[in-house]
């Protein structure tokens, strides 16, 4: 059962959280880097506000200059998409829950995962030995026990009695025809 989380989330709190994630040093103009209180330019997508830089007059918002640039998704949708990707939720389920187009969401997911992969640390581990006991949680586990045959196995060196399911078969040759 899919549960509509979007209706339960506070838009202003989601926007504040997204600002902290995207701009940890505070919101700044992507052109000149100015941080001196940008003026609010438009409020048509509240809580995502468009600002105008006082120094260079550039209009920008929280998504400008980030991987979300050009996106018209709400902050709640963005946070739920990021949460779903981090938890490994299938794209089809995410699209149903958020009311989004699955192929577009899949392309978005691939773009974000590609950026995350390029940003990860590729340096070797500092130790020569790494313990990987719980790296693969289900490695080697079986879902159900293996099926057991109904009869005992033949002893080593013995040949089985033969197939049980074959009884008397009709002779080979044309079927249903008289010579």
C-alpha positions as CSV (number, residue, x, y, z in Angstrom):
1,X,0.0,0.0,0.0
2,X,1.4,3.4,-1.0
3,X,1.0,6.1,1.6
4,X,0.9,9.8,0.4
5,X,3.7,11.4,2.5
6,X,3.7,14.6,0.5
7,X,0.5,15.7,2.2
8,X,2.0,15.3,5.7
9,X,5.2,17.3,5.1
10,X,5.6,20.9,6.0
11,X,6.7,22.8,2.9
12,X,8.7,25.5,4.8
13,X,10.5,22.9,6.9
14,X,11.4,20.9,3.7
15,X,12.7,24.1,2.0
16,X,14.8,24.9,5.0
17,X,16.3,21.4,5.0
18,X,16.9,21.5,1.3
19,X,18.7,24.9,1.7
20,X,21.0,23.4,4.3
21,X,21.8,20.4,2.1
22,X,22.4,22.3,-1.1
23,X,24.0,25.4,0.4
24,X,25.8,24.5,3.7
25,X,27.6,27.9,3.7
26,X,24.4,29.9,3.0
27,X,22.6,30.9,-0.2
28,X,24.9,32.9,-2.5
29,X,24.6,34.3,-6.0
30,X,25.9,31.7,-8.5
31,X,27.4,34.4,-10.7
32,X,29.3,36.7,-8.4
33,X,29.2,34.8,-5.1
34,X,27.5,37.7,-3.3
35,X,25.9,36.9,0.0
36,X,24.7,40.3,1.1
37,X,21.0,39.7,1.6
38,X,19.6,39.0,-1.9
39,X,16.3,40.8,-2.5
40,X,13.2,38.6,-3.1
41,X,12.3,38.9,-6.8
42,X,9.3,36.5,-7.1
43,X,7.2,34.4,-4.9
44,X,5.2,32.4,-7.5
45,X,6.6,29.0,-6.3
46,X,6.6,29.6,-2.6
47,X,8.4,28.4,-0.5
48,X,11.0,28.3,-3.3
49,X,11.7,32.0,-3.8
50,X,13.5,33.7,-6.7
51,X,16.1,36.2,-5.5
52,X,17.9,39.0,-7.3
53,X,21.5,39.6,-6.4
54,X,22.1,43.2,-5.2
55,X,25.6,43.3,-6.8
56,X,25.2,41.8,-10.3
57,X,21.4,41.8,-10.6
58,X,21.2,38.0,-11.4
59,X,18.0,36.2,-10.6
60,X,18.4,32.8,-9.0
61,X,16.8,30.4,-6.5
62,X,18.0,27.6,-4.3
63,X,18.1,25.2,-7.2
64,X,20.2,27.4,-9.5
65,X,23.8,26.1,-10.0
66,X,23.1,22.7,-8.4
67,X,22.1,19.3,-9.7
68,X,18.5,20.4,-9.3
69,X,18.8,23.4,-11.6
70,X,15.8,23.8,-13.9
71,X,13.7,21.5,-11.8
72,X,10.1,22.5,-10.9
73,X,9.7,19.9,-8.1
74,X,8.6,21.0,-4.7
75,X,11.1,20.8,-1.8
76,X,9.1,17.9,-0.3
77,X,9.2,16.0,-3.6
78,X,13.0,16.5,-3.8
79,X,13.6,15.3,-0.3
80,X,11.4,12.3,-0.8
81,X,13.2,11.4,-4.1
82,X,16.6,11.7,-2.4
83,X,15.4,9.6,0.5
84,X,14.0,7.0,-1.8
85,X,17.2,6.8,-3.8
86,X,19.3,6.5,-0.7
87,X,17.0,3.7,0.6
88,X,16.9,1.9,-2.7
89,X,13.2,2.3,-3.3
90,X,12.2,1.2,-6.9
91,X,11.6,4.1,-9.3
92,X,8.1,2.8,-10.2
93,X,7.0,2.9,-6.6
94,X,8.5,6.4,-6.0
95,X,6.8,7.7,-9.1
96,X,3.4,6.3,-8.0
97,X,3.8,7.7,-4.5
98,X,4.9,11.2,-5.7
99,X,2.6,11.4,-8.7
100,X,5.6,11.8,-11.1
101,X,6.4,10.4,-14.6
102,X,8.4,7.2,-14.1
103,X,10.8,7.6,-17.2
104,X,11.6,11.2,-16.2
105,X,12.1,10.2,-12.6
106,X,14.4,7.3,-13.7
107,X,16.5,9.8,-15.8
108,X,16.6,12.1,-12.8
109,X,17.7,9.2,-10.6
110,X,20.5,8.2,-13.0
111,X,21.8,11.8,-13.2
112,X,21.9,12.1,-9.4
113,X,23.5,8.7,-8.9
114,X,26.1,9.5,-11.5
115,X,26.9,12.8,-9.7
116,X,27.2,10.9,-6.4
117,X,29.5,8.3,-8.0
118,X,31.8,10.9,-9.4
119,X,31.9,12.8,-6.1
120,X,32.8,9.7,-4.0
121,X,36.2,9.1,-2.6
122,X,38.2,6.7,-4.8
123,X,41.4,6.7,-2.8
124,X,42.5,3.3,-1.4
125,X,41.7,2.3,2.1
126,X,44.5,3.1,4.6
127,X,44.7,-0.5,6.0
128,X,46.0,-3.4,4.0
129,X,43.2,-5.7,5.3
130,X,39.5,-4.8,5.3
131,X,36.9,-6.8,7.2
132,X,33.8,-7.4,5.1
133,X,31.7,-9.7,7.3
134,X,28.4,-7.9,6.9
135,X,29.0,-6.2,3.5
136,X,26.6,-8.5,1.7
137,X,23.7,-9.1,4.1
138,X,22.1,-12.0,2.2
139,X,25.1,-13.6,0.7
140,X,24.8,-17.4,0.8
141,X,21.4,-17.4,2.5
142,X,18.5,-19.4,0.9
143,X,14.9,-18.4,1.0
144,X,13.7,-21.9,1.7
145,X,15.4,-25.2,2.3
146,X,16.5,-27.2,-0.7
147,X,14.0,-29.9,-1.8
148,X,14.8,-33.4,-0.7
149,X,14.2,-36.4,-2.9
150,X,11.5,-38.9,-1.8
151,X,13.8,-41.9,-1.9
152,X,17.3,-42.5,-0.4
153,X,20.3,-41.8,-2.6
154,X,22.1,-44.8,-4.2
155,X,25.2,-45.9,-2.4
156,X,28.6,-45.2,-3.9
157,X,29.4,-47.4,-6.9
158,X,25.8,-48.7,-7.2
159,X,23.6,-48.0,-10.2
160,X,20.1,-47.0,-9.6
161,X,17.3,-49.4,-10.6
162,X,16.2,-47.2,-13.5
163,X,13.6,-44.6,-14.1
164,X,10.4,-45.2,-12.2
165,X,8.1,-43.2,-14.4
166,X,8.6,-45.4,-17.5
167,X,6.2,-48.3,-17.8
168,X,5.4,-50.3,-20.9
169,X,5.7,-48.2,-23.9
170,X,4.1,-48.9,-27.3
171,X,6.5,-50.1,-30.0
172,X,8.1,-47.4,-32.1
173,X,6.7,-46.9,-35.6
174,X,3.8,-45.1,-37.3
175,X,1.0,-44.3,-34.8
176,X,-2.6,-44.9,-35.6
177,X,-1.9,-46.3,-39.1
178,X,-2.4,-49.7,-40.4
179,X,0.0,-51.1,-42.9
